Amino acid sequence: MRKLPRFRECARCEQTGLIEARGLCRSCYQPLYREGTLEDWLREHEARRIGRLDDVAELLERGLNQLEIAKRLEVTPRTINRAVRTLREEGRIPWTPRALERAGLTAA
């Protein structure tokens, strides 16, 4: 079965288009690959992602809900939802009973 093309925002240039690989559009991926700096960019990208997780954890501790955090960090609510799930899986924030049930980790 052939995969459908992935149209979304490029993690580097933030333009919406066809994603080549690693969250990058072709015009961002290919020069990094040719220059041999793709791995350097990925480390920087991972550092930003970890920084965002830290920001989300801090704002959750302050009592903000996910929608408020998304507005404050200027990202989509889905991005915050993923970050919260990652934080729970890493054990950085506690699982709520509802989240456990939705994740299929407890018997209903």
N, C-alpha and C positions, 0 to 999 in steps of 0.2 A: 504494500500500500504506500503510495506516494504522500509525503508530507505536504501540507498546504503552506504557501509562503507566509512568513511572519511579518506583518506590518505593524510596527509599533515605534516608540520613540527610541532613538539611538542613545545609548548611555553616555556617549562622549559629546556629540554635537547637539543632542536633544531635538533633532528634526525627525518627524514621522516619516517612515519609509520601510523598505524591505530590509530586514535584519539579516546580515551575512552570517555572523557567528559571534559568540561571546557578548551578545547584546549590542553589537556595533553594526552600523550600516557599512556597505562596501567602501564608500569613500573615506571612512575612518579606519576600517580594519586593514585594508590593503597597504596603505603607507606604513602603518605601524609594523605590519608583518615584514614588509620589504626592508625597513630600517633595522629590524631586529629588536624593536623596543616594545613589542606587544606585551611581554611579560612585565616590563616596568609599569606600563599603563594599568595592567590588571592589578598590580600591588597597590597603586594609588587608588584605583576604583574600590578595592576591598577595604582600604583604610577609610574611605568616605562612607562606605556601607556600615562599617563598625562604629564610626562616629555617629551615624544616624541612629543606630540601635541604642547607643548610650543616651542620645537626646530623648528618644522615645521612652526609655526606662525612667529617666529623670522626670519627664513630664507626667508619666503615669503615677509616679510617687507623689507628685504635687496634687494629684486628684483630677487631672484633665481627662476627658473621655477621648476616644479615638478620633472622632470627627474634629474636635477642637485641636488635637495634636496635628492632624493632617493640615488644617488651615494654617496653624502657626508655622509648620515646617514647609508649607507650600508644596505638598505632595498629595497624591490621591489617598482617599480613605483605604483603598485596597493595599497600598504600599504599607500603611500603618498596620493594617490587619496582619499582613505577612510578617512585619517586624515584631508584633506582639507574639505571634505564634513562635517565631524563632527564639525570642526571649524566654518564652515558657519552656520550649524544648531544651534550651541551654540551662534552665533552672535559675535564671536571673529574676524572674517574677513568678508568683504562684499561679497555679491553674485554678480557675473557678470551677465549681461543679458543672455549670452549663458548658464551659469550654471543654471539660473532660468528656462530657456526654457527646458533644458535637464532634469531637475528635475520635470517638469510638473507643475511648480508653477505659470506660466503665460500663457495667451492665445497667441498662435502663430500668 
